[in-house]
Amino acid sequence: MVEFQTDYYTPMDREYEVGIASGVGKQTKIEEPIVSIGELGQTVPEIDPAGKFKNMVQGVQAAMRAGSKNIQLVMSTPVTSPMGGRPKAYGQEVRQAMKDAFLANDARLIGIELPSSMNNLSGFDQQQGVFSETTRQKHMDEVKEAIRFASDVGQGGGIDVVSWEFQRPISNIAPESEGFQPEEEEVLQVVDSKTGRINAFRKKEVRIHLPFEPGTETPITKETERGLPKLEPWEWEDFVNLAKQKGTKPEKEFIEMQLNAQIDTSEGWAGHYVAVAAHAKKRVDEAKEAGEPQEVIDKLEREYNYDKQLAQGQAQQAEELRERKNRMMPVSEYAKQKAIESYADLGIDAMDETNNNPKVRHPIHVGPEIGWPHAYGGHPKEFVELIQESRKRMVEKLVHDPNRKMSLSQAKKEAHEHIQGMFDTGHLGMWLEHFKPRTRYQERLKEFNKWFMKQVDMIADADVVGGIQAVDSAGAAHGHLPAGQGIFPVVEAVKTLKQKGFKGYIVSEGHEEERFGEGRILLKTWQAFNAPIESKYGPGVPARQFNDIHQGYFGRTKAPTQMFGSYTPPFGEYKPWSEIPFE
């Protein structure tokens, strides 16, 4: 019997024996695919992950030959390195070679990831351990270079910066009630907003004696047997309670209490030396009136001037401490505002490049890439907050700029288009390290993956993502495996985002296995998603999936040298040692 409107199969195709046994062709799939094979692109790092020392142009060309239509470049040269990479290292001819490659292969540069050494836009200088406006501006300049590179080589795309804006305790964002284990030593930080210097302290070590009832601003009126003011010990929870009453941050209260004590001490000594100086001045006047020898008067005047200088020094120290207290801010407030300001300004730069450069065909956007658990920007809630607040700030800047005169609705549209985040599924998986560590592994992983998908739902509903790096890992450590080669629900996450309206780009960042076989970054991703490879929909016309033809014998012009399909022995692929083709 002839079956019309179906593809023909050869004896070497895996579907051949299925059709013979059932008397029918494949089951027709007429539903619209959630993720098509053309959408699944890949990353191309500056340093060849296969170990063959391909340069960036060769890496892009290899990705295209493998079938990738969407490519994201991953810059890996540290920002402190004067040579070796990043946009500044690619001249006109190299850029033209990349542009020609994209054009000839009908492919697209859809994004640029900046090196992880540049992991914040808050201005935190890891080497110096301070927040620096110079560092913040340097990082912003790197992003601006990437914006121009994207407009030149790719005619648009997204620029992302991994978000480690500042360190904060895990428990601040992932409490024990959700199953997360806090760090053994939680470190809190405050920063001098003028100098950028950081004061850090551990919660467990907080214990100071103050003349106030613990957790309140109520002075203690009792005195000790020696007549000294009675002091009570304060621990961290007391500062937490005081901050709740005042609507502030506990670390701010802790620092202020310490500085207030130092201010009171300096002012007390200043008052003491004022009194001593006044007494010394009186003795000088009396000596002069009594006609004392000049030597005696000079000595008394020196004592008077010394006491007066001591009073002035203590008063000066008290004033400087008071100014310092006013400048001290929790790092969580200071760094967050700096990062928001940076992304708002860069969003405007991306908008201007998009609107004013005729070469740009696709909108340029900037945004954070969800970071690691140890820092702000690594939790999905922080990731969403940073993007949303940056968009709000960009709207404020556009609306209040007298040179633009932009309406509120237009400003919101521009901010939404030009500030978008990068969702790295592997980074979200790193939270497993802190999740129910004393639970049996399989149960722990099952529960964690449920939490993982809840976070994906939240991110999807927030509509803040412009790109997805579909990357897996075999454990909680940072990894770059293709989807399906690890333990996390990467495919389900991408499909959820797509179902909820995600319209950005998707790339595989699974380049860690390229040394085991070039092309795994893409082929294994296609296999995991089993994406449709054609767009035939209709009665009797099957739309073949990638796994229908993966490793099958199709489109060959010579006999195979190995067995395929149901002819393959159960122990795996078989071929003769001579590799003589089967006839």
C-alpha positions as CSV (number, residue, x, y, z in Angstrom):
1,M,0.0,0.0,0.0
2,V,1.3,3.4,-0.9
3,E,1.1,6.1,1.7
4,F,0.8,9.5,0.1
5,Q,2.2,12.8,1.4
6,T,5.0,11.2,3.5
7,D,8.7,11.2,3.3
8,Y,10.4,8.1,1.9
9,Y,12.7,6.1,4.2
10,T,15.8,4.1,3.2
11,P,16.7,0.9,5.1
12,M,19.3,2.8,7.0
13,D,16.9,5.3,8.5
14,R,15.7,4.6,12.0
15,E,12.1,5.3,11.0
16,Y,12.2,2.6,8.2
17,E,11.5,-0.4,10.4
18,V,8.9,1.5,12.4
19,G,6.9,2.2,9.3
20,I,7.2,-1.4,8.1
21,A,6.1,-2.8,11.5
22,S,3.2,-0.5,12.0
23,G,2.1,0.0,8.4
24,V,2.0,3.8,8.9
25,G,4.4,6.7,8.9
26,K,5.4,8.8,11.9
27,Q,2.8,10.4,14.1
28,T,2.0,13.8,12.7
29,K,2.8,16.8,14.9
30,I,0.7,19.7,13.9
31,E,1.1,21.9,17.0
32,E,3.3,24.9,16.8
33,P,6.7,24.2,18.3
34,I,7.6,26.0,21.5
35,V,11.3,26.3,20.7
36,S,12.4,25.7,17.1
37,I,15.9,24.6,16.1
38,G,16.7,27.9,14.5
39,E,16.2,29.7,17.8
40,L,18.8,27.7,19.6
41,G,22.1,29.5,19.1
42,Q,25.4,29.3,20.9
43,T,28.1,31.3,22.7
44,V,31.5,31.7,21.1
45,P,34.2,32.5,23.8
46,E,37.3,34.5,23.0
47,I,39.4,31.6,24.1
48,D,38.7,28.5,22.1
49,P,37.1,25.9,24.5
50,A,38.1,23.0,22.2
51,G,41.8,23.8,22.8
52,K,42.5,24.3,19.1
53,F,43.4,28.0,19.6
54,K,40.9,29.3,17.1
55,N,40.6,33.1,17.1
56,M,37.3,34.8,17.5
57,V,36.6,35.0,13.7
58,Q,37.4,31.3,13.3
59,G,35.2,30.5,16.3
60,V,32.3,32.4,14.8
61,Q,32.8,30.6,11.4
62,A,32.9,27.2,13.1
63,A,29.7,27.9,14.9
64,M,28.0,28.8,11.7
65,R,29.2,25.7,10.0
66,A,27.8,23.7,12.8
67,G,24.4,25.2,12.1
68,S,24.1,28.1,14.6
69,K,22.2,31.1,13.3
70,N,22.3,33.1,16.6
71,I,25.7,33.7,18.2
72,Q,26.6,35.4,21.4
73,L,30.3,36.5,21.8
74,V,31.8,35.9,25.3
75,M,34.6,38.3,26.1
76,S,37.0,36.6,28.6
77,T,40.0,38.9,28.7
78,P,40.1,40.7,32.1
79,V,39.4,44.4,32.0
80,T,42.7,45.0,33.8
81,S,44.6,43.4,30.8
82,P,46.0,45.9,28.3
83,M,46.2,43.3,25.6
84,G,44.5,40.1,24.4
85,G,40.9,40.8,23.7
86,R,37.6,42.6,24.3
87,P,36.1,44.9,21.7
88,K,39.1,47.2,21.7
89,A,41.3,44.4,20.3
90,Y,39.3,43.9,17.0
91,G,40.2,46.3,14.3
92,Q,38.3,47.3,11.1
93,E,39.4,44.4,8.9
94,V,38.7,41.8,11.6
95,R,35.3,43.3,12.3
96,Q,34.6,43.3,8.5
97,A,35.5,39.6,8.3
98,M,32.9,38.9,11.1
99,K,30.3,41.0,9.4
100,D,30.9,39.3,6.1
101,A,30.6,35.9,7.8
102,F,27.3,36.8,9.4
103,L,25.9,38.2,6.2
104,A,27.1,35.2,4.0
105,N,25.5,32.7,6.4
106,D,22.3,34.5,7.1
107,A,23.3,34.5,10.8
108,R,23.2,37.1,13.5
109,L,25.3,38.4,16.4
110,I,22.6,38.6,19.0
111,G,24.7,39.6,22.1
112,I,28.0,40.2,23.9
113,E,28.8,39.0,27.4
114,L,31.5,41.1,29.0
115,P,34.3,39.3,31.0
116,S,33.4,38.1,34.5
117,S,36.3,40.1,35.9
118,M,34.0,43.1,35.2
119,N,31.3,41.8,37.5
120,N,29.5,44.9,38.7
121,L,28.4,48.4,37.7
122,S,28.3,49.6,41.3
123,G,32.0,50.6,41.2
124,F,33.3,47.9,43.6
125,D,37.1,47.5,43.1
126,Q,37.9,43.9,44.2
127,Q,41.7,44.5,44.3
128,Q,41.5,47.5,46.5
129,G,38.4,46.4,48.5
130,V,36.7,49.8,48.1
131,F,34.0,51.4,46.0
132,S,35.5,53.7,43.4
133,E,33.9,56.1,41.1
134,T,36.9,55.7,38.8
135,T,36.2,51.9,38.6
136,R,32.5,52.5,38.0
137,Q,33.2,54.8,35.1
138,K,35.8,52.4,33.7
139,H,33.3,49.6,33.7
140,M,30.7,51.8,32.0
141,D,33.2,52.7,29.3
142,E,33.7,49.0,28.7
143,V,30.0,48.6,28.2
144,K,29.9,51.6,25.8
145,E,32.6,50.0,23.8
146,A,30.6,46.8,23.6
147,I,27.5,48.8,22.5
148,R,29.5,50.3,19.6
149,F,31.0,46.9,18.7
150,A,27.5,45.3,18.7
151,S,26.2,48.1,16.4
152,D,29.1,47.8,14.1
153,V,29.5,44.0,13.8
154,G,26.1,42.7,14.5
155,Q,23.8,45.7,13.8
156,G,22.3,45.4,17.3
157,G,22.0,42.9,20.2
158,G,22.3,42.7,23.9
159,I,25.2,43.5,26.2
160,D,25.3,41.8,29.6
161,V,27.4,42.1,32.7
162,V,27.4,39.4,35.3
163,S,25.9,40.9,38.5
164,W,28.0,40.7,41.7
165,E,27.2,44.3,42.8
166,F,28.2,43.7,46.4
167,Q,28.5,40.9,48.9
168,R,25.6,40.2,51.3
169,P,24.6,37.4,53.6
170,I,22.7,34.5,51.9
171,S,20.1,34.7,54.7
172,N,19.2,38.3,53.7
173,I,17.5,37.0,50.5
174,A,17.2,33.2,50.9
175,P,16.0,32.5,54.5
176,E,16.1,29.2,56.3
177,S,12.3,29.0,56.1
178,E,12.7,28.3,52.4
179,G,15.3,25.6,53.0
180,F,18.5,27.6,52.6
181,Q,21.4,27.2,55.0
182,P,23.0,30.6,56.0
183,E,26.8,31.1,56.0
184,E,28.6,30.1,59.1
185,E,30.0,33.7,59.4
186,E,27.7,36.4,58.1
187,V,29.6,39.5,57.2
188,L,27.9,42.9,57.1
189,Q,29.3,46.0,55.5
190,V,28.9,49.8,55.7
191,V,30.6,52.2,53.3
192,D,31.9,55.8,53.6
193,S,30.0,57.4,50.7
194,K,32.8,60.0,50.2
195,T,35.9,57.8,50.3
196,G,34.3,54.4,49.3
197,R,36.1,52.7,52.2
198,I,34.3,49.7,53.7
199,N,33.8,48.8,57.3
200,A,33.0,45.1,57.7
201,F,32.0,43.1,60.8
202,R,30.6,39.7,61.6
203,K,27.2,39.3,63.2
204,K,28.5,36.8,65.8
205,E,31.2,39.1,67.0
206,V,28.8,42.1,67.7
207,R,28.8,42.7,71.4
208,I,29.2,46.2,72.7
209,H,28.2,48.0,76.0
210,L,25.9,51.0,75.7
211,P,24.1,53.3,78.1
212,F,20.7,52.4,76.6
213,E,18.2,49.7,77.2
214,P,19.0,46.9,74.6
215,G,17.0,47.4,71.4
216,T,15.8,50.9,72.3
217,E,16.9,54.5,72.6
218,T,15.9,54.6,76.3
219,P,18.8,55.9,78.4
220,I,19.8,53.9,81.5
221,T,19.6,56.2,84.5
222,K,21.2,53.8,87.0
223,E,24.8,54.1,88.1
224,T,27.4,51.7,89.2
225,E,28.8,51.6,92.8
226,R,31.6,53.8,91.6
227,G,29.1,56.4,90.3
228,L,29.7,55.6,86.6
229,P,26.8,55.3,84.2
230,K,25.5,51.7,84.0
231,L,26.0,50.0,80.6
232,E,24.1,47.1,79.1
233,P,25.5,44.6,76.5
234,W,24.1,44.9,73.0
235,E,24.2,42.0,70.5
236,W,23.2,41.9,66.9
237,E,19.5,41.2,67.5
238,D,19.3,44.4,69.6
239,F,20.3,46.5,66.6
240,V,17.9,44.6,64.4
241,N,15.0,45.5,66.8
242,L,16.1,49.1,67.0
243,A,16.3,49.4,63.2
244,K,12.7,47.9,62.9
245,Q,11.4,50.6,65.3
246,K,13.2,53.4,63.3
247,G,12.7,52.0,59.8
248,T,16.4,51.9,59.1
249,K,19.1,49.2,58.6
250,P,20.7,47.4,61.6
251,E,24.2,47.9,60.3
252,K,23.6,51.6,60.1
253,E,22.4,51.7,63.7
254,F,25.4,49.6,64.8
255,I,28.0,52.0,63.2
256,E,26.1,55.1,64.4
257,M,26.1,53.8,68.0
258,Q,29.8,53.3,67.9
259,L,30.5,56.7,66.3
260,N,28.2,58.4,68.7
261,A,30.2,57.0,71.6
262,Q,33.4,58.3,70.0
263,I,31.8,61.7,69.4
264,D,30.7,62.0,73.0
265,T,34.2,61.0,74.2
266,S,35.8,63.7,72.0
267,E,33.4,66.3,73.0
268,G,33.8,65.4,76.6
269,W,37.6,65.8,76.4
270,A,37.1,69.0,74.4
271,G,35.0,70.4,77.2
272,H,37.6,69.3,79.8
273,Y,40.5,71.0,78.0
274,V,38.4,74.2,77.5
275,A,38.1,74.4,81.3
276,V,41.8,73.6,81.8
277,A,42.7,76.3,79.2
278,A,40.4,78.8,80.9
279,H,42.1,78.2,84.2
280,A,45.5,78.5,82.6
281,K,44.5,81.8,81.0
282,K,43.4,83.1,84.4
283,R,46.8,82.2,85.8
284,V,48.6,84.0,82.9
285,D,46.5,87.2,83.6
286,E,47.2,87.0,87.4
287,A,50.9,86.5,86.8
288,K,51.0,89.6,84.6
289,E,49.1,91.7,87.1
290,A,51.4,90.5,89.9
291,G,54.4,91.5,87.9
292,E,55.9,87.9,87.8
293,P,59.1,87.4,85.9
294,Q,58.8,87.1,82.1
295,E,60.1,83.5,82.3
296,V,57.1,82.5,84.5
297,I,54.6,84.3,82.3
298,D,56.0,82.6,79.2
299,K,55.7,79.1,80.8
300,L,52.1,79.8,81.8
301,E,51.3,81.0,78.3
302,R,52.8,77.8,76.8
303,E,50.6,75.7,79.1
304,Y,47.6,77.8,78.2
305,N,48.2,77.5,74.4
306,Y,48.8,73.7,74.8
307,D,45.5,73.2,76.6
308,K,43.7,75.3,74.1
309,Q,45.2,73.3,71.2
310,L,44.1,70.1,73.0
311,A,40.5,71.4,73.2
312,Q,40.5,72.4,69.6
313,G,41.9,69.0,68.5
314,Q,39.2,67.1,70.4
315,A,36.5,69.4,69.0
316,Q,37.8,68.9,65.5
317,Q,37.9,65.2,65.9
318,A,34.3,65.2,67.2
319,E,33.2,67.2,64.1
320,E,35.0,64.9,61.7
321,L,33.4,61.9,63.4
322,R,30.0,63.5,63.1
323,E,30.6,64.2,59.3
324,R,31.8,60.6,58.9
325,K,28.6,59.3,60.7
326,N,26.5,61.2,58.2
327,R,28.4,59.7,55.3
328,M,28.2,56.1,56.4
329,M,25.7,54.0,54.5
330,P,24.9,50.3,54.4
331,V,26.7,48.9,51.3
332,S,23.3,47.4,50.3
333,E,21.9,50.9,49.8
334,Y,24.9,52.6,48.4
335,A,26.0,50.0,45.9
336,K,22.5,49.3,44.7
337,Q,21.9,52.9,43.9
338,K,25.2,53.2,42.0
339,A,24.3,50.1,39.9
340,I,20.9,51.4,39.1
341,E,22.3,54.8,38.1
342,S,24.8,53.0,35.8
343,Y,22.3,50.8,34.0
344,A,19.9,53.8,33.6
345,D,22.7,55.8,31.9
346,L,23.8,52.9,29.8
347,G,20.2,52.2,28.8
348,I,20.1,55.7,27.4
349,D,23.3,55.1,25.5
350,A,21.9,51.9,24.0
351,M,18.8,53.8,23.0
352,D,20.7,56.6,21.4
353,E,22.9,54.2,19.5
354,T,19.9,52.3,18.3
355,N,18.0,55.4,17.2
356,N,20.9,57.5,15.7
357,N,23.1,54.9,14.0
358,P,21.6,53.9,10.6
359,K,23.6,50.6,10.6
360,V,21.6,49.3,13.6
361,R,18.8,46.9,12.5
362,H,18.0,45.4,15.9
363,P,17.5,47.3,19.2
364,I,20.5,47.3,21.5
365,H,19.9,46.6,25.1
366,V,22.1,46.4,28.2
367,G,21.4,44.7,31.5
368,P,22.7,42.5,34.3
369,E,23.3,38.7,33.9
370,I,21.9,36.9,37.0
371,G,25.0,36.4,39.1
372,W,26.2,33.9,41.7
373,P,24.6,33.3,45.1
374,H,27.3,35.1,47.1
375,A,26.5,38.6,45.9
376,Y,23.6,40.9,45.1
377,G,22.2,40.2,41.7
378,G,22.6,36.5,42.1
379,H,19.1,35.8,43.5
380,P,16.1,36.0,41.1
381,K,14.4,38.6,43.2
382,E,17.5,40.8,43.2
383,F,17.9,40.2,39.4
384,V,14.3,41.4,38.8
385,E,14.6,44.3,41.2
386,L,17.8,45.6,39.6
387,I,16.3,45.6,36.2
388,Q,13.0,47.1,37.2
389,E,14.6,49.9,39.3
390,S,17.0,50.7,36.5
391,R,14.2,51.1,34.1
392,K,12.4,53.4,36.5
393,R,15.5,55.5,36.9
394,M,16.0,55.7,33.1
395,V,12.3,56.8,32.7
396,E,13.0,59.6,35.2
397,K,16.1,60.8,33.4
398,L,14.3,60.8,30.0
399,V,11.2,62.6,31.2
400,H,13.1,65.3,33.1
401,D,15.7,65.9,30.4
402,P,14.8,69.3,28.9
403,N,16.6,68.4,25.7
404,R,14.5,65.3,25.0
405,K,11.0,66.3,26.1
406,M,10.0,62.7,26.1
407,S,6.5,61.6,27.2
408,L,6.1,59.2,30.1
409,S,4.6,56.5,28.0
410,Q,7.4,56.8,25.4
411,A,10.1,56.8,28.1
412,K,8.6,53.6,29.6
413,K,8.7,51.9,26.2
414,E,12.3,52.9,25.6
415,A,13.4,51.8,29.1
416,H,11.7,48.4,28.6
417,E,13.4,47.9,25.3
418,H,16.9,49.0,26.2
419,I,17.3,47.6,29.7
420,Q,16.9,43.8,29.7
421,G,18.6,41.1,31.7
422,M,20.4,37.9,30.8
423,F,19.0,34.7,32.5
424,D,21.8,32.1,32.9
425,T,20.1,28.9,34.0
426,G,23.4,27.5,35.3
427,H,23.8,30.4,37.7
428,L,20.4,29.8,39.2
429,G,21.4,26.2,39.7
430,M,24.3,27.2,41.9
431,W,21.8,27.9,44.7
432,L,21.7,24.1,45.2
433,E,24.9,24.4,47.3
434,H,22.9,26.2,50.0
435,F,19.7,24.3,49.8
436,K,18.9,21.7,52.5
437,P,22.4,20.3,52.7
438,R,21.5,17.6,55.2
439,T,18.8,16.1,53.1
440,R,19.3,12.9,51.0
441,Y,20.7,14.0,47.6
442,Q,17.9,12.8,45.4
443,E,15.2,14.2,47.5
444,R,17.1,17.4,47.9
445,L,17.6,17.8,44.1
446,K,13.9,17.0,43.4
447,E,12.8,19.7,45.9
448,F,15.4,22.2,44.6
449,N,14.3,21.8,41.0
450,K,10.7,22.7,42.1
451,W,12.1,25.8,43.7
452,F,14.1,26.4,40.5
453,M,11.0,26.4,38.4
454,K,9.1,28.7,40.8
455,Q,11.9,31.2,40.3
456,V,11.6,30.8,36.6
457,D,7.9,31.5,36.8
458,M,8.6,34.7,38.8
459,I,11.2,35.9,36.3
460,A,8.9,35.2,33.4
461,D,6.0,37.1,34.9
462,A,8.3,40.1,35.6
463,D,9.1,40.5,31.9
464,V,12.7,41.5,32.4
465,V,14.7,39.0,30.3
466,G,16.1,39.8,26.9
467,G,18.2,36.7,26.5
468,I,18.6,33.2,27.9
469,Q,21.9,31.3,28.3
470,A,20.6,27.7,28.4
471,V,23.4,26.0,30.4
472,D,23.4,23.0,32.6
473,S,25.7,21.7,35.3
474,A,26.4,18.3,36.9
475,G,26.4,19.8,40.4
476,A,26.0,23.0,42.4
477,A,29.4,24.3,41.3
478,H,29.6,26.7,38.4
479,G,29.5,24.7,35.1
480,H,29.0,25.0,31.4
481,L,27.4,21.8,30.2
482,P,24.9,21.6,27.3
483,A,21.3,21.4,28.3
484,G,20.3,17.8,29.3
485,Q,23.8,16.9,30.3
486,G,23.4,18.0,33.9
487,I,20.8,17.9,36.7
488,F,18.8,21.0,36.3
489,P,15.5,21.6,34.4
490,V,17.0,23.8,31.7
491,V,14.6,22.7,28.9
492,E,11.5,23.2,31.1
493,A,12.8,26.7,32.2
494,V,13.2,27.9,28.6
495,K,9.8,26.5,27.5
496,T,8.1,28.2,30.5
497,L,9.6,31.5,29.6
498,K,8.6,31.0,26.0
499,Q,5.0,30.1,26.9
500,K,4.8,33.2,29.1
501,G,5.7,35.5,26.2
502,F,9.5,35.6,26.1
503,K,10.6,36.9,22.7
504,G,14.4,37.3,23.2
505,Y,17.2,35.1,22.1
506,I,18.3,31.7,23.4
507,V,21.9,30.5,23.3
508,S,23.7,27.4,24.6
509,E,26.6,28.2,26.8
510,G,27.6,24.5,27.2
511,H,31.1,25.0,25.8
512,E,32.8,23.0,28.6
513,E,32.4,19.8,26.7
514,E,33.8,21.0,23.4
515,R,37.1,19.4,24.3
516,F,35.3,16.0,24.1
517,G,33.9,16.7,20.7
518,E,33.5,20.0,18.8
519,G,29.8,20.8,18.2
520,R,28.4,19.3,21.4
521,I,27.5,22.8,22.6
522,L,24.9,22.9,19.9
523,L,24.1,19.3,19.0
524,K,23.4,18.2,22.5
525,T,21.2,21.3,23.1
526,W,19.2,20.5,20.0
527,Q,18.9,16.9,21.2
528,A,17.8,18.0,24.7
529,F,15.1,20.3,23.2
530,N,14.2,17.8,20.4
531,A,13.3,20.9,18.5
532,P,11.5,20.7,15.1
533,I,13.9,20.9,12.2
534,E,11.3,21.8,9.6
535,S,8.0,23.6,9.3
536,K,5.7,21.1,7.7
537,Y,2.3,21.1,9.3
538,G,-0.8,19.5,8.0
539,P,-2.6,16.1,7.6
540,G,-0.2,13.4,6.8
541,V,2.8,15.6,6.7
542,P,5.0,15.0,9.7
543,A,7.2,17.7,11.1
544,R,10.4,15.9,11.9
545,Q,12.2,16.6,15.2
546,F,15.9,16.8,15.7
547,N,16.0,13.4,17.5
548,D,14.2,11.8,14.5
549,I,17.2,12.2,12.4
550,H,20.1,12.7,14.8
551,Q,22.8,10.1,14.1
552,G,20.5,8.6,11.4
553,Y,21.8,7.7,7.9
554,F,20.2,10.4,5.7
555,G,21.3,12.5,2.8
556,R,24.5,10.5,2.4
557,T,26.1,9.9,-1.0
558,K,28.0,6.7,-0.1
559,A,27.5,3.6,1.9
560,P,27.8,3.9,5.7
561,T,30.7,2.4,7.6
562,Q,28.5,1.6,10.7
563,M,25.1,0.2,11.7
564,F,22.2,2.5,12.4
565,G,18.7,2.3,13.9
566,S,17.3,-1.0,15.1
567,Y,20.2,-2.8,13.3
568,T,22.6,-1.5,15.9
569,P,23.6,-4.1,18.5
570,P,22.3,-3.4,22.1
571,F,25.8,-2.6,23.4
572,G,26.0,0.5,21.2
573,E,27.5,1.6,17.9
574,Y,29.2,-1.1,15.8
575,K,31.5,-0.8,12.8
576,P,34.2,-3.1,11.4
577,W,37.8,-2.3,12.4
578,S,38.6,-1.9,8.7
579,E,35.9,0.7,8.3
580,I,35.0,-0.8,4.9
581,P,31.6,0.5,3.9
582,F,28.6,-1.9,4.2
583,E,27.2,-2.8,0.7
